[in-house]
Amino acid sequence: MATKSSKTTATKGVDSRIADNKKAVFNYAIEERFEAGMVLEGWEVKALREGKVQLTDGYVVIRQGELFLIGCQINPLNTASSHVTPDSVRTKKLLLHKDQILRLIGKVEQKGFTLVPLNLHWKNGKVKCEIALGKGKAEHDKRDTIKDREGKREVERAMKNRQR
């Protein structure tokens, strides 16, 4: 009896992260999150399986009622096919329901709101992009975030030293 390989069961059954955009949470106050599908080429999916993606500089734009991910860099593998000419910073289309897109258009037109990609992950064997509706943080808000993070670290260190 044949058994399934561990690679196929890992990507189809369990959600797993491919890449995170840590700068997005630091630079933006997240209001809402959405999960969108992605239109990808074959070489991009293979590169994502290897983790060759950089999401930090990515952002989402709305053009003619459709969402597009710009600035997400997927580096092609060295073993890519010779008949394909990979473009690492190709604009990728995001898939959402029409009512969700219309709602996002209304929110983005308000002052200060923008769409940022938070992460890429596998869901049921397909690549999904979690996007967020965010408002840009002011400089003093970023400082508060750093101060809170350092305070939590100090508390954790103190608790760890106390348990010894």
ABEGO torsion letter per residue (X at the ends): XBBBBAAAAAAAABBBBABBBAAAAAABBBABBBBBBBBBBAAAAAAAAAGBBBAAABBBBBBGGBBBBBGBBBBBBAABBAABBBBAABBBBBBBBAAAAAAAAAAAABBGBBBBBABBBBBGGBBBBBBBBBBBBBAAAAAAAAAAAAAAAAAAAAAAAAAX
